[in-house]
């Protein structure tokens, strides 16, 4: 049993003097390539990671939700069908999910539960999407409505956009909902179609947490979205997904220089992501790594969403034997990088990168290897006595 699964079950039993009816989980994610393309209706290549939000719960006879967070050592209590906004805190995430589910016509029952999460917050690994999808899975289990993964991902995104106030794209919620074991997933953010993409044989995904953090609501994330929209309007399209590099170059003199660079990143990143799918299908680690490197360079120079520590850890990783490619992952401005490393070289890779980064930055990185895992799921269902 996963340690966090055991932890929420034990805490639930202590608080509510009974066993939970359900245990649900929803994973965080790391994006291999395709950054800041999702809200431009482009392509992304994330995979769900083995860090997740867990909730142990049981249904209530009314519509009240009582959720205790072990991470915050606080509880949230609200009516699932009559929520109201308050000052921004972790409590707004489950309230936002309840709000959009109720708006969408889902019949909601109340429930009480305990939650814990080991997705690092603010690291670019989608702790918020993990939480939103876990709460949606809890409502589905407690209320008895069927689980439609893409639909739940869209509602999770709506909760974050409209309730929390972060204008994120669909990638984070989508991969948390549809993740696959041992596979990354190519997601077309226009029609939400998905295609499995196996990692090249003999490679491992290594997450490099710089231990720098950013708050998306207060960052330049929303500014980047506005700049992309400005470029699309000027080019006569709804989304930059519909622009190729040749068309963009033709319009260079007509666009503000900064807006042009933002658009150039999105347009070239979409192509890199499509190319990465082919590299993965061929098992070509060298080609995939080269595309990851190019992606980071574009995020650093054209989209300008890296920071000193991200650039430092990426440069250090690229120098190591067995590293095919490294790039920042997530929205940027801090957080994590992701590296594709020959599996047999991973121990030496970690031994060299960690102390070099600490010596240069004064920070101790968190480095871990992650497999690709399944998306949001019901792990225990005592109403049927079997997992689902």
N, C-alpha and C positions, 0 to 999 in steps of 0.2 A: 504494500500500500504506500502511495506517495506520502511523504511526511506532512505536507500541508493538508492533504485529505484527512489524515489521521487527526491533525490538529483541529480542524473545524468540527469534526465529529465529536471529539472530546469536549471542546468548548461548548458545543450545542447541548450535549448531554448535561454539562454542569449548569448551564443557564436555564434550560427549559425542562430538565428532569425527564428526558425521554430521548429515544433515538430519532435522528432526522428521518423524514420520509424520503428525501432526495438529497443527493450530493451532485452538484453540477460543477463544471470547470470550463473556462474559455482561455485560450492561450494568447500570449503576446506574439510579436512577430519580429523578424528581421527582414529587411528588404535587400535582396541581392543586387538589384539594379532597377532603375526606373523611378527616379526621385523627383518629386514635384511635377509629375506628369499626370497623376490621378485626377486632380481637379481640372485638368485640361482635357479630360476624356481620352487620355492616352493609354499606354501600356505600362504595367508594373510586374515585377517578378519577386514577390515575397515568399517566405515560408513561415509557417507557425513554429514557434520554439517551445522548448520544454519548461518554460516558466509561464505561470498562469494565475488567474483569479479563481479561487474555489469558494463555493457557497454550500453550506449544509442548511437545510430548511425543512419546514413542515407547513402545511396549509392551515389557514385560519377560517373560521366560519363567517368572517366579515371581510371587508376590503382593506383593512389596515395592514401595512407592511412595517415590521420591526426588524431592522437589520443592524447587527452589531459588527463593527469593524475591529478586528484584532490589530490591524496596522495603526489605526488612529486611537484605539481604546475609547471609542465613542459609539453611540447608537443613533440611528436615524429612524424616526417614526412618522408615517404619513399615510393618508388615504390614497390608495392607488388610483382612484377615479376623480380626485379633487385636489391635485397638488398645486402649490403656489411657490413662486420663487423666493429665495432668501439670499443672504450674503453668500458669495461663492465659497464652497467647501466641497469635500468629497461627497456629502449628502446630496448635492445637486445632480450627480450622475444617475443614481437609481431613480430619483424623482423625475428626471428628464426622460428616462426610458419608460417609466410608467405613463407619463404624459403622452408620448408619441404612440404607445401601444393603445391607450384608451382612445386617442384621436382617430386611430386607424380602425377602430371598431372591434378590437379584441376584447372578449369578456374577461375581466380581471378579477381574480380572487386574491384576498390577502394572504400573507405568509410571514413567518418569522424565521430568522436565520442568523448565521454567523459567517463572516467572510474574511478571507486572508489572501494576500497576493505577494508573489515573489518576483513579479516583473518590475525591474527598477523604475521608479517614477522619474519622469523628465529625462530619460536616457535615450529617447527615440526608439523604444521597443514596444510602444503602444500599450502602456498600462491602462490608459483610459478606455481604449476599444476593448481590451480584455475584460475590464470591469463591466462595460455596457453590455457586452454579449453574454457574460455570465448572469447578469441580472435578467436579461431577456430570456435566457434559458430557464432561469428560476421561475419566472412568470409563466412560461410555457408549461413547465412541469406542474406547477401548483394549480394553474387555471385549466389545464387540459386541452389547450389548443395546439394544433399541429405545428411542427417546427419547419419553417421554410427558410433555409439558411440565407439565400440572397435577400429575401424580403426583410429578415431580421437585421441583416447588415445595413440595409438602407435606412431602417428605422433607428438603428444605433447611430448612424451618421447624422440623421436628422436631429436626434437628441443632442449630439455634440454641437452641431451647427446652430440650432435655434434656441436650445435651453442653456447650454454651457457657454456658447458664444465663440467657439473655435471653428473657423471655416475650413475644416479638414475635408479632404477628398474621401473617396469610398474605400481606398485600399486597406486601411487598418482594420476596419470592421469586417470587411469582406474576407480577408485571410483568416481572421480569428474565427469566422463562421465556417469557412469551407476548407481549412487547412487539411493537408494529406500527409500521411505517414511516409517518410523517406522521400518526399517530393517537394520541390518548390512549385508554385502555381503561377503561370502567366495569366494575368487578369486583364481583359479588355474593359477599361473603365467606362466605355460608352454603353455597351450592351450587357456587361457583367458576365460574358462568356469566359470560361476558364479552360486552361490546358495544363496538364501535368508536365513538369519538367524535371527529369532526374539530374541529380548532381553528377558531375563527371566521376568515373570510378577512381577510387583511391584518394579522394579529396575529402576534406572536412571543412565545415564552416566554423570560424572562430570569431567570437564577438569581443571587441576591445572597447571597454567602457573607460572613457577618459576621466570620469568622475567630475566632469563639468556639467552644469545643468542650465536649462532655460525654461521659461514659461511661455508656452505658445501664444496665449492670449495677449501677452505684453510684448511679444517679439515682432520681428518684421515679416512674419509669415503672411499676415493678411495683406501687407503691402505688396508682397510678391504676387499674390493672387490678383490684386488690382492691376499690376503692371502687365501680367499675362492677358488679362481681359482687354486692356488698352491696346496691346499689340494685335489681338484677334480682331477687335473692332476695326482697326485701321486696315487690316488685311482683308476685311470683308467676310470673315468666317465667324461662326459661333464660338469655336474652340480652336486652340492652336494645334490640336490633333489633325486638323484638316490642312495644315501648311507643310510643305516640304522645304528642304533646305534651299533649293534653287529659287523658289518663290520668295523666301525670306531675304536672301541675298539681294534680289532685285529691289526690294523695298527698303534696303538699309538706309539710304540717304533720306528717306521720308520719316523714319522713326527716330525718336529720342535715343541717344546712344545707350543709355542704361536700359531702356525698354527693349532695344534691339538685342542686347546681351542676354536679358532674361528670356526672350523668345528663342534665341539661338540655343540656349541650354535645353529648353523643352523640346524643340524640334529634333535636335541631335540625340537627345536622351531617348526619345521614343524609338528612333531607329536603332540605337544601341541595344535597347531592350528586346526588340524583335530579333536582332542579330544574335543576342545571347541565347534566345530560344533555340536557334539553329545550332549554336555551339554546344549546348547541353544535349541536344538530340544526338549529336555526333560524339559526345563524350570528350570534347576538346577543351581541356582545362586551360590550356595556354590562351586560346582565343577568348574564353570567358574572363579570364584574369585581365587580359589587355582591355577588354571593354569596361570592366570594373574600374581600372585605373583611369581610363578616359572619362568615365562618369564623374569620378571625384575631381579631376582637374576642371571639368566644366562647372561643377557645383562650387568649386573654390573661386574660379576666375570670372565666370559669366553670371552665375546666380548669386554668388557671394553669400553663402549660408554656412560656411565652415567657421572655425575659430582657430586660434593658435594651437590649441591642444589637439584638435582633430587633425590638422595638417601635420603636426609633429608625429603623432602615433601612426598615421598613414605612411609617412616617409620612413619611419623606423621599421615598420612591418615589411615594406617593399624591399628593404635591403636584405631581408633574411632568406636564407636558402630554403627552397620548398614553397615559398609564397608566390602564388600565381598572380594575385591582384588584391588590392585593398581600396576601400572607399568609405567615406562617411555614409551613415545610414540613418533614415528618419528625416525629420524636418530640418535638422541642423542647428546651428548656433550653440552647439554643445552636444553632449551625449556620446554616442557610440560610433565606432567604425566596424566594418565587417571585412574579414579576410578569407580568401579561399586558399587553403594550405594543403600540401601533400600530407596525408594522414600520418605517414611514418615520420614526418618532420615536425609534427605539432609540438611534442615536448620540448624540443630544442628551440623552436620558434617562440614559445611562451617564455622559456628561460632567458632568452636574449631581449625580447621586446619589453618585458615588464621592468627590469632594472634600468634599461636605457631610457625609458619614458620617465621613470621616477627621477633619475639623475637630471634630466633636461627640464622637467616641469615642476618638480617638487610634489607631485601627486602620485599616489599609488593606484594603478589601474586595476580594474576587475576584469579578468580575462577568463572566458569559459567557452567550451566547445558545446555546440548544441545540435542535436538531430532535428529533423523536421517531424512534426507531430500532427495528429488529427485536430480538427477544429472543435468548436464548442459542442459539448456533449453532456448527457446525463450519465454519470458514473455509477451511481447507486439509485435504484428505484424500488423502494420497499413495498410499493403498491403492487408491483408485478414480480418482485423478488428477483429481478435480473437487471443487468446493465442495459442501456439503450443508447 
